[in-house]
Amino acid sequence: METYQHLSIKEWAIEDRPREKLIYKGLPSLSDAELLAILIGSGSAKESAVELSKKILRDCQNNLNVLGKKTVTDLKANYHGIGEAKAISIVASLELGRRRKLQDGEERPKITCSKDVCAIFQPILGDLPHEEFWVLLLNRSNKVIAKNKVSQGGIAGTVIDVRLILKSAIEHLASSIILCHNHPSGNKQPSDADTNITKKMSEAARIMDVPVLDHIIVTDNAFYSYADEGMI
């Protein structure tokens, strides 16, 4: 691409404008910055939408997971040219991407190890700025019946109701369950509260003959498995 440092996007060659590039060359031809530029539509008097998008991504280590943690307030406060409407567009689009991960495919995934659980939940939970607690419901073949969000908390923790988890498992005729929650701090090690709830949940589920196979803690780039560590 040529250098367009002092030109508005409308003055660029047609094939280099993000929207036109998408139409004529397809989505894979666009960089993350160009896709972000399409979302925000325009930059400021001093920089184009693409240049502004590059600045935002650079501040996020060019990592969309880091950008996914930004709030509307963060974006408005730190970038000239990003008002409430543009900030909402960015946050909403990233939330859509996260929700896309929630959609079940035609084939139910089979859980064979902790990495399979992490593959399901890390895209959903890994970059959240708050804690969420989820349960994975499995049939006798260890195939996923459903994945349900049990609760949502703050930065430091969330509260779960053992009865609601067991109710969901029974209603879905689950043969076993796997617990999962995230640590926004990035520290994958379990807390005493995590261990206590794992023990409490395991004991209650055992009575109902719906064993807890594992409890996974995910961060944006790592995970901890109670089963792998012999803690369950």
LINHUZI-V420695 format. One line per field, one symbol per residue. ss: DSSP state (2 for helix, 1 for strand, 0 for the rest). psi: psi as a letter, one per 20 degrees, with the letter a starting at -180 (. if undefined). A space follows every 10 residues. Layout:
ss = ???
psi = ???
//
This chain:
ss = 0000000022 2002220222 2222202220 0222222222 0000000022 2222222220 0002222000 0222222200 0002222222 2222222222 0000000001 0002222222 2222200000 0111111100 0011111111 1100000000 0222222222 2000011111 1100000000 0222222222 2222222000 1111111100 0011100000 00
psi = qrplhjqrhh irqgiipggh hgghirgiiq rhhhghhhgi gqcahiqrhg hhhhgghgik kkohhghiiq rgggghhiop ioagggghgg gghhhghghh hipprhppqp oirhhhghhg hhhghhjqjr qqpqpppqah jkqpgqpppg rpbbhirqpq ohhhghgggg hjlqhrqpqp rqohiioipq rhhghghggg gggghhhjkn qohroppqai jrqpphghjk j.
//
